Amino acid sequence: MTREFNIEDGEQGSGCVGNEVRGDGVFLSCRTSFIITDDLKVALNSMGLVLNVLNDLGYSGFDKLQEMLIDVGFEEVLTLLGCIFTSETPLTDTFLRKHCVTRKRKMLTPLVQESRVAGEANELLTLKVYVRKTDSVVLYAECREDFVDFLFTFLAIPLEFAWELSVDNVNMGCVGNLCSSVKDLSFEKQKEASVSKCMLPCYYNISSQLLDIVIQEGTEYECLVTNDAYGRQSYKIARKIKKDVLSNYEKIMKLTPMVPKGYGGVGFVKGETNFIVSDDLYITPMNSSSTISLLSKLQMNISDIEEQVINISKSEAVSLLRASLITSNALTNGLSNFLSKMKPKDSTPSSSKMPKTVKTL
């Protein structure tokens, strides 16, 4: 770990890099101007497009239009990032209103979720959720490390993949418009590279893959070690060492990069550990003090808390992913359709259980 080795470009295998695929920019050519509408549809600039956009918005002339020059900095980008999930007019909310006005309203709107898919694979994860009886809000969940590992993969899933999973049920703001624009404007090679499945590096390998995520195989390298007459060593590292005959002073060794995890093995957190996950996905190791502290913070009446056990499969996983992007009540919005329906207790006894009164004359 104290030395730096360069991998020779000529022996890393085939594959296009840089401008051979991407042209002048990351996704598009830099020598082109674009029109971006308020709902983040991106298209090549043309007078016909401008007229169509204005006509669709109800403008019959140009007298009510005003041109503004806007500086885009860190705050604007951060606001825009939040607005693309929750607003249908993210440019207006970011640059004119300076905040996402629809964010709170959107967060309180329950998600539309599908029922369990017929023939779906058996449940892979199980967790306990504690629900407030009065309004069916999920207070927190108790789980093992496998569910926490699953939640942590949300941090690496591309927005396009998350949108494709939810395209039939929830709009997720204007993310869909951006994804469609990329497919329409990108180069052909990039369009062919777009796949419906998500591919993550090998160190995202967890015990339960509930979504359609493909984990890349770990990369192996070869190192040619050469010893000179004075016992000094030199190294040459490449994907594949092209050498048919080795001298007595040379040998080839296989190298596998270390997986960048805290504990090694599979997963991101320490195994055989219980965790508490709050409704807004704040995760802490579970102990008696943490549970009491959470309930005290919520100012809960113990009699108003109900424990339920949920089996997490793909339907629940997709629902949680959607909720984590557009609401601060991810467990409640993501799992509400999968909770057993709680029926209020009827204090009035049924007629069959009413005591019979016998009158005597």
C-alpha positions in Angstrom: 0.0 0.0 0.0 3.0 2.3 0.1 3.8 2.1 -3.6 2.0 3.3 -6.7 2.0 1.2 -9.9 0.8 2.3 -13.3 -1.0 -0.2 -15.5 0.2 0.0 -19.1 -2.5 1.2 -21.4 -1.4 -0.9 -24.3 -2.2 -4.2 -22.6 -5.5 -3.4 -20.8 -7.7 -5.0 -23.5 -10.0 -3.6 -26.0 -12.5 -0.9 -25.4 -13.2 2.6 -26.6 -12.4 5.5 -24.3 -12.6 9.2 -24.5 -13.8 10.9 -27.6 -14.1 7.7 -29.7 -17.5 7.1 -28.2 -18.5 10.3 -26.4 -17.6 12.9 -29.0 -16.8 16.3 -27.5 -18.8 16.0 -24.2 -19.8 13.4 -21.7 -23.1 12.6 -23.4 -23.4 15.1 -26.3 -21.4 17.1 -28.7 -20.3 20.5 -27.2 -20.8 22.3 -30.5 -24.6 22.1 -30.3 -27.1 24.4 -28.6 -30.2 23.0 -26.8 -33.6 24.0 -25.6 -34.6 22.8 -22.1 -38.2 23.2 -21.1 -39.5 23.8 -17.6 -40.2 20.1 -17.2 -36.6 19.2 -18.3 -37.3 18.0 -21.8 -34.1 18.5 -23.7 -34.0 18.9 -27.5 -31.8 20.5 -30.2 -32.4 24.2 -30.6 -34.6 25.2 -33.5 -37.0 28.1 -34.2 -39.8 25.6 -34.9 -39.4 24.0 -31.5 -39.4 27.4 -29.7 -42.7 28.3 -31.5 -44.3 25.0 -30.6 -43.3 25.3 -27.0 -44.7 28.8 -26.7 -47.9 27.8 -28.5 -48.4 24.9 -26.1 -48.0 27.2 -23.2 -50.7 29.5 -24.6 -48.6 32.4 -25.8 -49.9 34.1 -28.9 -47.1 36.7 -29.1 -43.8 37.8 -27.6 -45.0 40.8 -25.6 -45.3 38.9 -22.3 -41.9 37.2 -22.6 -38.8 38.4 -20.7 -35.3 37.2 -21.1 -33.1 36.7 -18.0 -29.5 35.8 -17.5 -29.1 33.4 -14.5 -25.9 32.4 -12.6 -25.9 28.8 -11.7 -23.9 27.9 -8.6 -23.9 25.2 -5.8 -27.1 26.3 -4.2 -29.0 26.4 -7.5 -27.8 22.9 -8.5 -28.7 21.5 -5.0 -32.2 23.0 -5.2 -32.6 21.7 -8.8 -31.6 18.2 -7.7 -34.4 18.1 -5.2 -36.9 19.6 -7.5 -36.5 17.1 -10.3 -38.1 14.5 -8.1 -41.0 16.4 -6.7 -41.9 19.3 -9.1 -43.3 19.4 -12.6 -41.7 22.9 -13.1 -38.2 22.5 -11.6 -36.6 25.3 -13.5 -39.2 27.8 -12.3 -39.0 26.6 -8.7 -35.2 26.7 -8.7 -34.4 29.9 -10.4 -37.5 32.1 -9.8 -39.0 30.9 -6.6 -35.6 29.8 -5.2 -37.0 26.7 -3.6 -39.1 23.7 -4.5 -42.6 24.8 -3.5 -44.2 21.5 -4.3 -41.8 19.4 -2.1 -43.9 19.3 1.1 -47.1 18.6 -0.7 -45.5 15.8 -2.7 -44.0 14.2 0.3 -47.4 13.9 2.0 -49.0 12.2 -1.0 -49.2 8.4 -0.7 -47.4 6.5 -3.4 -49.4 4.3 -5.7 -48.0 0.8 -5.3 -48.8 -2.4 -7.0 -49.7 -5.6 -5.2 -47.3 -8.5 -5.0 -46.5 -9.8 -8.5 -47.9 -13.3 -9.2 -45.3 -16.0 -9.4 -42.7 -13.7 -7.7 -39.7 -15.4 -6.0 -40.0 -16.3 -2.4 -39.4 -13.5 0.2 -35.7 -13.0 0.8 -35.7 -10.6 3.8 -37.8 -10.3 6.9 -38.1 -7.4 9.3 -40.3 -6.2 12.1 -42.0 -2.9 11.8 -43.7 -0.9 14.5 -46.8 0.9 13.4 -48.8 3.6 15.1 -52.4 2.3 15.2 -54.1 5.7 15.0 -52.8 6.6 11.5 -50.9 3.5 10.3 -47.5 5.4 10.3 -44.5 3.2 10.4 -42.4 4.4 13.4 -39.3 2.3 12.8 -38.2 -1.2 11.7 -36.0 -3.7 13.4 -33.8 -5.7 11.0 -30.6 -7.6 10.5 -27.6 -6.5 8.4 -29.0 -7.9 5.2 -31.8 -5.3 5.0 -29.4 -2.5 5.8 -27.1 -3.7 3.0 -30.0 -3.7 0.7 -30.9 -0.1 1.6 -27.3 1.0 1.1 -27.4 -0.1 -2.5 -29.9 2.8 -3.1 -26.9 5.1 -2.9 -25.4 3.6 -6.1 -28.4 2.9 -8.3 -28.6 5.3 -11.3 -31.6 7.5 -11.6 -32.5 6.0 -15.0 -32.8 2.6 -13.5 -34.9 3.8 -10.6 -37.2 5.6 -13.0 -37.6 2.6 -15.3 -38.7 0.5 -12.3 -41.4 3.0 -11.4 -42.4 4.3 -14.8 -45.8 2.6 -14.7 -46.9 3.8 -11.3 -45.2 7.0 -10.2 -43.8 9.9 -12.3 -41.0 10.9 -9.9 -41.1 14.5 -11.0 -39.2 15.2 -14.2 -36.6 12.4 -14.0 -38.4 10.6 -16.8 -38.1 13.5 -19.2 -34.3 13.7 -18.6 -34.0 9.9 -19.1 -36.0 10.1 -22.4 -33.9 13.1 -23.6 -30.6 11.3 -23.0 -31.9 8.3 -25.1 -33.1 10.6 -27.9 -30.0 12.8 -28.1 -27.1 10.4 -27.2 -24.8 8.8 -29.8 -25.9 5.4 -31.2 -23.2 3.5 -29.3 -24.4 4.9 -26.1 -28.0 4.0 -26.9 -27.0 0.4 -27.6 -25.1 0.3 -24.2 -28.3 1.3 -22.4 -29.7 -1.8 -20.7 -32.8 -2.4 -18.6 -30.7 -3.9 -15.8 -28.4 -2.0 -13.4 -24.8 -3.1 -13.2 -22.8 -2.2 -10.1 -19.1 -2.9 -9.2 -18.1 -6.2 -7.5 -17.9 -4.6 -4.0 -21.7 -4.1 -4.0 -22.2 -7.8 -3.8 -24.7 -8.4 -1.0 -26.4 -11.5 0.2 -29.9 -10.6 -1.1 -30.3 -8.9 -4.5 -34.0 -8.1 -4.6 -33.8 -5.8 -7.6 -32.6 -6.6 -11.1 -29.0 -5.6 -10.3 -26.1 -7.3 -12.0 -22.8 -7.4 -10.0 -19.7 -7.1 -12.1 -17.0 -9.7 -11.6 -13.9 -8.6 -9.9 -11.0 -7.4 -12.1 -7.8 -9.5 -12.1 -4.4 -8.2 -13.1 -1.1 -9.8 -13.8 2.3 -8.6 -12.5 5.6 -9.5 -14.1 8.2 -9.5 -11.4 11.8 -9.3 -12.7 14.9 -9.8 -10.4 18.2 -8.4 -11.6 21.7 -9.7 -10.7 21.8 -7.5 -7.6 18.5 -8.9 -6.1 16.5 -5.8 -7.0 13.0 -6.2 -8.3 11.1 -4.4 -10.9 7.3 -4.7 -11.7 5.1 -4.5 -14.7 1.3 -4.6 -14.2 -1.3 -5.1 -16.9 -4.6 -6.8 -17.4 -2.8 -9.5 -19.3 1.0 -9.9 -19.6 1.9 -10.9 -23.1 4.9 -13.0 -22.6 5.4 -16.5 -23.9 8.8 -17.4 -22.5 10.0 -16.4 -19.0 13.7 -16.2 -18.0 15.0 -17.5 -14.7 14.8 -14.0 -13.3 11.1 -13.4 -14.2 7.8 -14.7 -12.9 4.1 -13.7 -13.4 1.8 -13.2 -10.4 -1.9 -12.8 -10.3 -3.2 -9.7 -8.6 -6.8 -9.1 -7.3 -7.6 -5.6 -6.0 -8.9 -5.6 -2.4 -12.6 -5.0 -1.9 -13.1 -1.6 -0.4 -15.3 -2.6 2.5 -14.9 -2.1 6.2 -15.2 -5.8 7.2 -14.6 -7.7 4.0 -16.8 -10.6 2.8 -20.3 -9.9 1.7 -22.1 -6.7 2.7 -21.3 -3.3 4.1 -22.0 -3.6 7.8 -20.9 -5.9 10.5 -22.7 -9.2 10.5 -24.8 -10.7 13.3 -26.0 -7.2 14.3 -29.5 -5.9 14.8 -30.3 -2.4 13.5 -33.1 0.2 13.9 -34.3 1.9 10.7 -36.4 5.0 11.2 -39.2 6.1 8.9 -36.8 8.5 7.1 -34.2 5.8 6.7 -31.8 6.8 9.5 -30.0 3.7 10.5 -28.5 2.9 13.9 -27.3 -0.2 15.7 -30.0 -1.4 18.0 -29.8 -1.4 21.8 -32.3 -0.8 24.6 -31.3 2.8 25.0 -31.7 3.6 21.3 -35.2 2.1 21.2 -36.3 4.0 24.3 -34.8 7.2 23.0 -36.6 6.9 19.7 -40.0 6.2 21.3 -39.4 9.1 23.7 -38.6 11.4 20.9 -41.8 10.4 19.1 -43.8 10.9 22.4 -45.6 7.7 21.8 -48.2 5.9 23.9 -47.2 2.3 24.3 -50.7 1.1 23.7 -50.8 2.8 20.4 -47.9 0.8 18.9 -48.4 -2.4 17.0 -45.7 -4.9 15.8 -46.0 -6.4 12.4 -43.6 -8.7 10.4 -43.0 -8.0 6.8 -41.4 -10.2 4.2 -39.4 -8.1 1.7 -39.4 -9.3 -2.0 -39.1 -7.4 -5.3 -42.5 -5.6 -4.9 -41.6 -4.2 -1.5 -38.1 -3.4 -2.7 -39.2 -1.4 -5.7 -41.8 0.5 -3.6 -39.1 1.4 -1.0 -36.7 2.6 -3.7 -39.4 4.9 -5.1 -40.3 6.2 -1.7 -36.7 6.9 -0.7 -36.3 9.3 -3.6 -39.5 11.5 -3.2 -40.5 11.4 0.4 -39.1 11.7 3.9 -41.5 9.0 5.2 -40.0 6.2 3.2 -41.0 3.2 5.3 -44.6 4.5 5.7 -45.0 5.3 2.0 -43.0 2.3 0.7 -44.6 -0.4 2.9 -48.1 0.9 3.6 -49.7 -1.3 1.0 -48.0 -4.4 2.4 -49.0 -4.0 6.0 -51.8 -6.1 7.3 -54.9 -4.0 7.6 -55.6 -3.1 11.2 -59.2 -3.2 12.2 -60.4 -1.0 15.1 -61.8 -3.0 18.0 -65.6 -2.8 18.2 -66.6 -2.1 21.8 -70.2 -3.0 21.1 -70.8 -6.7 21.6 -72.4 -8.6 18.7 -76.0 -9.7 18.9 -75.0 -13.4 19.1 -73.1 -12.6 22.3 -75.7 -10.4 23.9 -77.1 -11.9 27.1 -80.7 -13.2 26.7 -83.3 -11.8 29.1 -86.1 -14.1 30.1 -89.3 -12.4 31.4 -91.5 -14.3 33.8 -95.1 -13.6 34.5 
